[in-house]
Amino acid sequence: MSNVKGSKILTLEFLSILRITTEKIYFRVLNNEFDLPWDVFYTCLGFDNPNIKIEHATKHMNKKEFWYEITAEKYEVWQPCTSHICNPTLLFLHQWIELTLFPRDDIRIIREIDTRILFAMVHKIPISPVVEIVTP
């Protein structure tokens, strides 16, 4: 139980002074302040190529066509829900994305970033979602 409490304190410390610029990210961990260029921060998180931005890598994605591809359902209104995804692997991956990368209260609604990450996974497009992960 103390590990959970320690993780919460470290997370709060990290988020308390998190500042993002186009060149660097500023944060504090274990009472030490850091300012890292984005390419170094990407490498620290295990991403090899910081230049593969999600927006750029998925610029040819057609949201409605992709939604039909993973659900076999056509919707006039774009309000996708996790429960509509037919493929169990993609369903699991979406839930994992929402619980680990972009935690929030309601993981049933699929957001734009979720769709882009799923699209990249399905089409085997390399991406680096670091900026999206740390952006509040």
C-alpha positions as a Markdown table, in Angstrom:
| # | Residue | x | y | z |
|---|---|---|---|---|
| 1 | Met | 0.0 | 0.0 | 0.0 |
| 2 | Ser | 2.9 | 2.4 | 0.7 |
| 3 | Asn | 4.0 | 2.0 | -3.0 |
| 4 | Val | 0.7 | 3.3 | -4.2 |
| 5 | Lys | 0.9 | 6.2 | -1.8 |
| 6 | Gly | 4.5 | 6.9 | -3.0 |
| 7 | Ser | 3.4 | 6.7 | -6.6 |
| 8 | Lys | 0.6 | 9.2 | -6.0 |
| 9 | Ile | 3.0 | 11.6 | -4.3 |
| 10 | Leu | 5.5 | 11.3 | -7.2 |
| 11 | Thr | 2.8 | 11.8 | -9.7 |
| 12 | Leu | 1.5 | 14.9 | -7.9 |
| 13 | Glu | 5.0 | 16.3 | -7.6 |
| 14 | Phe | 5.6 | 15.7 | -11.4 |
| 15 | Leu | 2.3 | 17.4 | -12.4 |
| 16 | Ser | 2.7 | 20.3 | -9.9 |
| 17 | Ile | 5.3 | 22.1 | -12.0 |
| 18 | Leu | 4.9 | 20.4 | -15.3 |
| 19 | Arg | 5.5 | 23.0 | -18.0 |
| 20 | Ile | 5.6 | 22.3 | -21.7 |
| 21 | Thr | 7.2 | 24.5 | -24.4 |
| 22 | Thr | 7.9 | 23.8 | -28.0 |
| 23 | Glu | 11.6 | 23.1 | -27.2 |
| 24 | Lys | 11.5 | 21.5 | -23.7 |
| 25 | Ile | 9.5 | 19.9 | -20.9 |
| 26 | Tyr | 10.0 | 21.1 | -17.3 |
| 27 | Phe | 9.1 | 18.9 | -14.3 |
| 28 | Arg | 10.2 | 17.8 | -10.9 |
| 29 | Val | 10.7 | 14.3 | -9.5 |
| 30 | Leu | 12.1 | 13.4 | -6.1 |
| 31 | Asn | 12.7 | 17.1 | -5.3 |
| 32 | Asn | 14.9 | 17.5 | -8.4 |
| 33 | Glu | 13.9 | 19.8 | -11.2 |
| 34 | Phe | 14.5 | 18.8 | -14.8 |
| 35 | Asp | 14.3 | 20.5 | -18.1 |
| 36 | Leu | 14.7 | 18.1 | -21.0 |
| 37 | Pro | 14.6 | 18.7 | -24.7 |
| 38 | Trp | 11.8 | 16.8 | -26.3 |
| 39 | Asp | 14.1 | 14.3 | -28.1 |
| 40 | Val | 15.8 | 13.4 | -24.8 |
| 41 | Phe | 12.4 | 13.0 | -23.1 |
| 42 | Tyr | 11.2 | 10.8 | -25.9 |
| 43 | Thr | 14.3 | 8.6 | -25.5 |
| 44 | Cys | 13.8 | 8.4 | -21.7 |
| 45 | Leu | 10.3 | 7.1 | -22.2 |
| 46 | Gly | 11.5 | 4.5 | -24.7 |
| 47 | Phe | 10.5 | 6.1 | -28.0 |
| 48 | Asp | 13.3 | 5.9 | -30.6 |
| 49 | Asn | 12.1 | 8.5 | -33.1 |
| 50 | Pro | 10.6 | 11.7 | -31.6 |
| 51 | Asn | 9.8 | 13.0 | -35.1 |
| 52 | Ile | 6.9 | 10.6 | -35.7 |
| 53 | Lys | 4.1 | 12.8 | -34.5 |
| 54 | Ile | 0.6 | 11.3 | -34.4 |
| 55 | Glu | -1.0 | 14.1 | -36.4 |
| 56 | His | 1.5 | 13.7 | -39.2 |
| 57 | Ala | 1.6 | 9.9 | -39.2 |
| 58 | Thr | -2.2 | 9.6 | -39.4 |
| 59 | Lys | -2.9 | 12.6 | -41.7 |
| 60 | His | -4.5 | 10.3 | -44.3 |
| 61 | Met | -6.9 | 8.7 | -41.9 |
| 62 | Asn | -10.6 | 9.0 | -42.8 |
| 63 | Lys | -12.3 | 8.8 | -39.4 |
| 64 | Lys | -15.6 | 7.4 | -40.7 |
| 65 | Glu | -14.0 | 4.8 | -43.0 |
| 66 | Phe | -11.8 | 3.7 | -40.2 |
| 67 | Trp | -14.7 | 3.5 | -37.8 |
| 68 | Tyr | -16.6 | 1.3 | -40.3 |
| 69 | Glu | -13.5 | -0.8 | -40.7 |
| 70 | Ile | -13.3 | -1.7 | -36.9 |
| 71 | Thr | -17.0 | -1.8 | -36.2 |
| 72 | Ala | -18.8 | -2.7 | -39.4 |
| 73 | Glu | -21.3 | -0.1 | -38.4 |
| 74 | Lys | -22.1 | 3.2 | -40.2 |
| 75 | Tyr | -23.1 | 6.2 | -38.1 |
| 76 | Glu | -24.4 | 9.4 | -39.4 |
| 77 | Val | -23.3 | 11.1 | -36.2 |
| 78 | Trp | -19.7 | 10.7 | -35.0 |
| 79 | Gln | -20.1 | 9.5 | -31.4 |
| 80 | Pro | -18.1 | 6.3 | -31.2 |
| 81 | Cys | -18.2 | 4.2 | -28.1 |
| 82 | Thr | -15.8 | 1.4 | -27.0 |
| 83 | Ser | -18.6 | -1.1 | -27.0 |
| 84 | His | -19.0 | -0.8 | -30.7 |
| 85 | Ile | -15.5 | -2.1 | -31.5 |
| 86 | Cys | -15.9 | -5.7 | -32.9 |
| 87 | Asn | -12.4 | -6.9 | -32.7 |
| 88 | Pro | -11.6 | -8.0 | -29.1 |
| 89 | Thr | -7.9 | -7.1 | -29.4 |
| 90 | Leu | -8.7 | -3.5 | -30.5 |
| 91 | Leu | -11.3 | -3.3 | -27.8 |
| 92 | Phe | -8.7 | -4.3 | -25.2 |
| 93 | Leu | -6.1 | -2.0 | -26.7 |
| 94 | His | -8.5 | 1.0 | -26.5 |
| 95 | Gln | -9.3 | 0.2 | -22.9 |
| 96 | Trp | -5.6 | -0.1 | -22.1 |
| 97 | Ile | -4.8 | 3.2 | -23.9 |
| 98 | Glu | -7.5 | 4.9 | -21.8 |
| 99 | Leu | -6.4 | 3.4 | -18.5 |
| 100 | Thr | -2.7 | 3.9 | -18.9 |
| 101 | Leu | -1.8 | 6.6 | -21.4 |
| 102 | Phe | -4.8 | 8.9 | -21.0 |
| 103 | Pro | -6.6 | 8.1 | -17.8 |
| 104 | Arg | -10.0 | 9.6 | -17.2 |
| 105 | Asp | -13.3 | 8.8 | -15.6 |
| 106 | Asp | -15.3 | 7.5 | -18.6 |
| 107 | Ile | -13.3 | 5.2 | -20.9 |
| 108 | Arg | -16.4 | 4.3 | -23.0 |
| 109 | Ile | -16.2 | 7.3 | -25.3 |
| 110 | Ile | -13.5 | 7.2 | -28.0 |
| 111 | Arg | -11.7 | 10.5 | -28.5 |
| 112 | Glu | -9.8 | 11.8 | -31.5 |
| 113 | Ile | -6.4 | 10.8 | -30.1 |
| 114 | Asp | -7.7 | 7.3 | -29.3 |
| 115 | Thr | -8.9 | 6.9 | -32.9 |
| 116 | Arg | -5.6 | 8.0 | -34.3 |
| 117 | Ile | -3.6 | 5.6 | -32.0 |
| 118 | Leu | -5.9 | 2.7 | -33.0 |
| 119 | Phe | -5.6 | 3.7 | -36.7 |
| 120 | Ala | -1.8 | 3.7 | -36.3 |
| 121 | Met | -1.9 | 0.3 | -34.6 |
| 122 | Val | -4.2 | -1.3 | -37.2 |
| 123 | His | -2.1 | 0.0 | -40.1 |
| 124 | Lys | 1.2 | -0.6 | -38.4 |
| 125 | Ile | 2.2 | 3.1 | -38.6 |
| 126 | Pro | 5.0 | 4.0 | -36.1 |
| 127 | Ile | 4.1 | 6.9 | -33.8 |
| 128 | Ser | 5.4 | 8.7 | -30.8 |
| 129 | Pro | 2.5 | 9.9 | -28.6 |
| 130 | Val | 4.8 | 11.5 | -25.9 |
| 131 | Val | 3.5 | 15.1 | -26.4 |
| 132 | Glu | -0.1 | 13.9 | -26.2 |
| 133 | Ile | 0.6 | 11.8 | -23.1 |
| 134 | Val | 2.1 | 14.7 | -21.1 |
| 135 | Thr | -0.2 | 17.5 | -22.4 |
| 136 | Pro | -2.9 | 18.0 | -19.8 |
